Amino acid sequence: MIEKILYDCKQNNTKAKEQLYKLLAPKLFAVSLKYSRNYEEAQDNLQESFLIIFEKLTQFNNKGSFEGWAKRLVINYVLQQYRKQGTFLELVSDNIPNEEEVEIDEESVTLNFLLKIIQELPDRYRLVFNLYVVDGYSHKEIAEMLDISDGTSKSNLARAKIILKEKIQNYTTAFSKTK
């Protein structure tokens, strides 16, 4: 089915492009939201990403999944926007703080809360956290994507985890007091 839609999109069929958008938009919006500062920015990033997807469609050579290819374009587009804004100029520390694993009380910490606190992380921490923890990129890959050192990637991941741990602990402490 997707092959037919892609073929038709490459023929500049508007209905096929609409079908592809409806098929992938929810998943790609989730990707965009992970890397964007807020909902509105994620919507804008998704729209711009789809323009790029349609523009570069002929470059997709049916090796691997189309969804994975499109996801990579969305991530690259969002990261490009941060690079234009100079977001990564501040990434200079190679000091890696000690980190401990966080025990999460699943009764008190909801998925929505976790998504909210990840969204609140400073840009550089949120991006590294999502690239490493959520999407499984290595520190070397992240360093190349963001034009930073491996150590800076590790340091920013550790700092993100510290911030998240603190927010989770504060939340669970407050939650247990209300029980």
C-alpha positions as CSV (number, residue, x, y, z in Angstrom):
1,M,0.0,0.0,0.0
2,I,2.7,2.5,1.0
3,E,4.7,1.7,-2.1
4,K,1.7,2.7,-4.3
5,I,1.2,5.9,-2.4
6,L,4.9,6.7,-2.7
7,Y,4.9,6.0,-6.4
8,D,1.9,8.3,-6.9
9,C,3.5,11.0,-4.7
10,K,6.6,10.9,-6.9
11,Q,4.2,11.4,-9.9
12,N,3.1,14.6,-8.1
13,N,-0.4,13.2,-7.3
14,T,-2.0,15.6,-4.8
15,K,-4.4,13.0,-3.4
16,A,-1.5,10.6,-2.8
17,K,0.4,13.3,-1.0
18,E,-2.6,14.0,1.2
19,Q,-2.9,10.2,1.9
20,L,0.8,10.1,2.9
21,Y,0.4,13.1,5.1
22,K,-2.7,11.6,6.9
23,L,-0.8,8.3,7.2
24,L,2.4,9.6,8.7
25,A,1.5,13.0,10.3
26,P,0.5,11.6,13.8
27,K,3.8,9.6,14.1
28,L,6.0,12.3,12.7
29,F,4.2,14.9,14.9
30,A,5.2,12.9,17.9
31,V,8.8,13.1,16.7
32,S,8.6,16.8,16.1
33,L,7.0,17.4,19.5
34,K,9.8,15.5,21.2
35,Y,12.4,17.9,19.8
36,S,10.5,21.1,19.7
37,R,10.0,23.6,22.5
38,N,6.2,23.5,22.5
39,Y,3.1,22.3,20.6
40,E,2.9,25.2,18.2
41,E,6.6,25.0,17.3
42,A,6.2,21.2,16.7
43,Q,3.2,21.9,14.3
44,D,5.3,24.4,12.4
45,N,8.3,22.0,12.3
46,L,6.1,19.2,11.1
47,Q,4.6,21.3,8.2
48,E,8.1,22.4,7.1
49,S,9.4,18.8,7.4
50,F,6.6,17.5,5.1
51,L,7.6,20.1,2.5
52,I,11.1,18.7,2.6
53,I,9.8,15.1,2.6
54,F,7.8,15.8,-0.6
55,E,10.7,17.7,-2.1
56,K,13.2,14.9,-1.5
57,L,10.8,12.0,-2.1
58,T,12.7,10.9,-5.2
59,Q,15.8,10.4,-3.1
60,F,14.1,7.7,-1.1
61,N,15.4,4.5,-2.7
62,N,13.2,1.9,-1.0
63,K,16.1,0.7,1.2
64,G,14.8,0.5,4.8
65,S,11.5,1.9,5.9
66,F,10.0,5.0,4.5
67,E,8.7,6.0,7.9
68,G,12.3,5.8,9.3
69,W,13.6,7.9,6.5
70,A,10.9,10.5,7.0
71,K,11.5,10.5,10.8
72,R,15.2,11.2,10.2
73,L,14.3,14.2,7.9
74,V,12.0,15.6,10.7
75,I,14.8,15.3,13.3
76,N,17.3,16.8,11.0
77,Y,15.0,19.7,10.1
78,V,14.3,20.5,13.8
79,L,18.0,20.3,14.7
80,Q,18.8,22.6,11.8
81,Q,16.5,25.2,13.2
82,Y,18.3,25.0,16.6
83,R,21.7,25.3,14.8
84,K,20.4,28.5,13.0
85,Q,19.5,29.9,16.4
86,G,22.9,29.2,17.8
87,T,21.4,26.9,20.5
88,F,24.5,24.7,20.5
89,L,27.0,27.4,21.0
90,E,26.6,27.0,24.7
91,L,27.6,23.3,24.6
92,V,31.2,23.5,25.8
93,S,31.4,21.4,29.0
94,D,33.0,18.0,29.0
95,N,32.6,17.6,32.7
96,I,30.3,14.7,33.3
97,P,28.3,14.8,36.5
98,N,27.8,11.6,38.4
99,E,24.4,10.1,37.7
100,E,22.3,7.6,39.6
101,E,19.4,5.6,38.3
102,V,16.0,7.0,39.2
103,E,13.4,4.7,40.7
104,I,10.0,5.7,39.4
105,D,6.8,5.0,41.3
106,E,4.5,4.2,38.4
107,E,1.4,4.9,40.5
108,S,2.4,8.6,41.0
109,V,4.3,9.4,37.9
110,T,2.2,9.4,34.7
111,L,3.5,9.3,31.1
112,N,2.0,12.8,30.6
113,F,4.1,14.1,33.5
114,L,7.2,12.5,32.1
115,L,6.6,14.0,28.7
116,K,5.9,17.4,30.3
117,I,9.2,17.5,32.3
118,I,11.2,16.3,29.3
119,Q,9.7,19.1,27.3
120,E,10.7,21.6,30.0
121,L,14.4,20.7,29.8
122,P,16.7,23.3,28.3
123,D,17.0,22.8,24.5
124,R,20.5,21.3,24.5
125,Y,19.6,18.8,27.3
126,R,16.3,17.8,25.8
127,L,17.7,17.2,22.4
128,V,20.6,15.1,23.6
129,F,18.2,13.2,26.0
130,N,15.8,12.4,23.2
131,L,18.4,11.5,20.7
132,Y,20.2,9.1,23.1
133,V,17.5,7.7,25.4
134,V,14.4,7.8,23.2
135,D,15.8,7.4,19.7
136,G,18.9,5.3,20.5
137,Y,21.6,7.3,18.8
138,S,25.1,6.9,20.2
139,H,27.1,9.8,21.7
140,K,29.3,9.8,18.6
141,E,26.3,10.1,16.3
142,I,24.8,12.8,18.5
143,A,28.1,14.7,18.5
144,E,28.2,14.6,14.7
145,M,24.5,15.7,14.4
146,L,24.9,18.6,16.8
147,D,28.5,19.5,16.0
148,I,29.7,19.0,19.6
149,S,32.1,16.6,21.2
150,D,31.2,13.1,22.5
151,G,32.0,14.4,26.0
152,T,29.7,17.3,25.7
153,S,26.9,14.9,24.6
154,K,27.6,12.7,27.6
155,S,27.7,15.7,29.9
156,N,24.4,17.1,28.6
157,L,22.7,13.7,28.9
158,A,23.9,13.4,32.5
159,R,22.7,16.9,33.3
160,A,19.3,16.2,31.7
161,K,19.0,13.1,33.9
162,I,19.8,15.0,37.0
163,I,17.2,17.6,36.3
164,L,14.6,15.0,35.5
165,K,15.5,13.0,38.6
166,E,15.0,16.1,40.8
167,K,11.7,16.9,39.2
168,I,10.5,13.3,39.6
169,Q,11.6,13.2,43.3
170,N,9.9,16.6,44.0
171,Y,6.7,15.3,42.3
172,T,6.6,12.0,44.0
173,T,7.3,13.6,47.4
174,A,4.4,15.9,46.8
175,F,2.2,13.1,45.5
176,S,2.9,10.9,48.6
177,K,1.9,13.7,50.9
178,T,-1.5,14.0,49.2
179,K,-2.2,10.2,49.7
